[in-house]
């Protein structure tokens, strides 16, 4: 059984940070909002309401992490250079957190 702490961490790393997954999903294939929602579910197992996806996309465009192009009546989203750099920075940060935890555990075991 997953603890409450693990569930909180999972939520923080997924639903509360959808921007990382959205950039990763759009990296190779720009898409409309519904396609983003499907990609989140199929690629990452993250199932969120449509309104959440639209809200996050809006914020990401406002922050310059995504560019949006109107194709007919559909908005198509794709990561900007700023968004790709932010994703790489986030991945580096997460790797560093794991490395620090591992270092601390290993030093504790050696003592």
Order of alpha helices (4+ residues) and beta strands (2+ residues): alpha-alpha-alpha-alpha-beta-beta-alpha
